[in-house]
Amino acid sequence: MQDAGKERILTVLLFLALSAVDVALNAAAGPAAVATGAHVNDSSSGGDGASGRALGIGAVSGATKAGILAFVGFLEFADIGVASRMLLIIVATVFGLSVLITAQVCSVVLGETPSELLKAALVAALPLQFESVGMYISSSHHREENKSGSLRTLSGTYIQIIGWDALGGYTFARMAENLGRPVCSPAAAAAAGGVYGVLSGIPKVVAYIAWSLFHGRDH
């Protein structure tokens, strides 16, 4: 019984540590993506780059996304009702998060939440869903492989994260343009998504390694 209690405490502590890293790097990824997207967009339109306000919104959005996932994950350790758990799971899906973050940014920047951009966010979540599936498959391979094979799998996973995030950004901008609410050039959005993936992918890979070592420490 004591061992089970100690195991639970260690699990929670590791989860909190990894969540803190995830929130921090997503908070950094947000403004980095905004700055990159603005640079690419302005290179063709002659703009002045991202403002301090835009960078701040990017940081808050990145931290919000990671914070929601951390909160939902933490509640897995608590005994909550089925209805509450299902609601949180829906919000924490890539589709729910995409719409929520888009609505948050639109509300701050535009003072409204255009349905066209929410629809674009839903469609753009598809590549991110494929990213999640790919990470699940990669994590399964990681547990079964030797060290050299694991390194190749993790490297491939990291590259996939960057690629899917870039495609997600491109898809959002293209859909928004098709729906009559252009936000930036698709190339700028793809660059922003790729940069976001570079930073936000780090804690994902670290988490895979950490949990693998944690669960395999007694074997």
SULFENQUI-V931055 format. One record per residue. N is the residue number from 1. PSI is psi in whole degrees, 0 to 359 (NA if undefined). D_CENTER is the distance of its C-alpha to the mean C-alpha in Angstrom with 2 decimals. Layout:
N/PSI/D_CENTER, N/PSI/D_CENTER
This chain:
1/319/36.62, 2/318/36.10, 3/321/34.04, 4/319/31.80, 5/319/31.34, 6/319/30.60, 7/318/28.06, 8/317/26.23, 9/315/26.31, 10/322/24.99, 11/315/22.14, 12/317/21.18, 13/318/21.59, 14/319/19.43, 15/315/16.64, 16/319/17.07, 17/314/17.21, 18/324/14.02, 19/321/12.23, 20/318/13.95, 21/319/12.82, 22/314/9.10, 23/316/9.83, 24/314/12.09, 25/328/10.15, 26/325/7.27, 27/328/10.52, 28/327/12.01, 29/325/9.46, 30/300/9.96, 31/329/13.72, 32/319/13.77, 33/317/12.18, 34/314/14.63, 35/318/17.46, 36/313/17.00, 37/318/16.86, 38/320/19.85, 39/313/21.72, 40/318/21.51, 41/318/22.36, 42/341/25.16, 43/337/26.67, 44/341/27.95, 45/351/28.60, 46/30/29.98, 47/182/27.73, 48/10/27.45, 49/182/23.80, 50/138/21.18, 51/165/22.81, 52/325/22.16, 53/317/21.22, 54/320/18.58, 55/321/17.09, 56/319/17.28, 57/320/15.53, 58/318/12.61, 59/316/12.60, 60/318/12.98, 61/316/10.24, 62/316/7.63, 63/323/9.63, 64/314/10.02, 65/310/6.60, 66/325/6.68, 67/320/10.35, 68/315/10.49, 69/321/8.98, 70/319/11.41, 71/314/14.13, 72/319/14.06, 73/321/14.10, 74/326/16.91, 75/346/18.86, 76/337/19.21, 77/352/21.77, 78/162/23.63, 79/94/26.04, 80/166/25.02, 81/159/26.41, 82/317/25.31, 83/315/24.83, 84/318/22.58, 85/318/20.51, 86/320/20.17, 87/316/19.21, 88/322/16.39, 89/319/15.18, 90/315/15.37, 91/322/13.43, 92/358/10.56, 93/162/10.50, 94/328/8.17, 95/314/11.36, 96/316/11.96, 97/319/8.77, 98/314/9.25, 99/318/12.85, 100/313/12.60, 101/321/10.70, 102/317/13.03, 103/320/15.92, 104/312/15.30, 105/316/15.35, 106/319/18.26, 107/319/20.14, 108/315/20.12, 109/315/20.83, 110/341/23.00, 111/11/24.28, 112/171/23.57, 113/87/21.01, 114/134/22.36, 115/330/22.12, 116/320/21.78, 117/329/18.40, 118/321/17.21, 119/319/18.56, 120/322/16.89, 121/321/13.45, 122/314/14.50, 123/320/15.64, 124/342/12.67, 125/342/10.58, 126/311/13.02, 127/325/11.79, 128/330/8.28, 129/319/10.63, 130/325/12.61, 131/316/9.89, 132/318/9.73, 133/316/13.51, 134/321/13.89, 135/323/12.22, 136/315/14.54, 137/318/17.45, 138/321/16.88, 139/326/16.80, 140/318/20.02, 141/321/21.60, 142/322/20.71, 143/336/22.68, 144/349/25.62, 145/166/26.01, 146/182/27.94, 147/316/26.59, 148/320/26.97, 149/323/25.42, 150/320/22.46, 151/318/21.91, 152/318/22.01, 153/315/19.58, 154/322/16.99, 155/317/17.63, 156/321/17.29, 157/316/13.99, 158/316/12.64, 159/321/14.30, 160/320/12.99, 161/313/9.29, 162/315/10.61, 163/315/12.81, 164/322/10.73, 165/321/8.38, 166/318/11.86, 167/323/13.31, 168/316/10.93, 169/315/11.99, 170/315/15.50, 171/318/15.69, 172/311/14.81, 173/319/17.45, 174/317/19.92, 175/317/19.79, 176/319/20.16, 177/315/23.07, 178/330/24.63, 179/4/24.52, 180/14/26.28, 181/65/23.65, 182/140/22.69, 183/325/20.21, 184/177/20.40, 185/146/21.35, 186/325/19.23, 187/319/19.63, 188/319/18.25, 189/322/15.14, 190/318/14.72, 191/318/15.34, 192/316/12.85, 193/319/10.05, 194/316/11.53, 195/321/11.76, 196/318/8.19, 197/326/7.65, 198/315/10.73, 199/315/9.71, 200/340/6.21, 201/336/7.91, 202/308/10.77, 203/334/10.03, 204/315/9.09, 205/319/12.44, 206/319/14.15, 207/318/13.42, 208/314/14.95, 209/315/17.87, 210/313/18.41, 211/326/18.57, 212/315/20.71, 213/322/23.07, 214/312/23.19, 215/340/24.20, 216/7/26.47, 217/338/28.27, 218/4/31.23, 219/NA/31.70
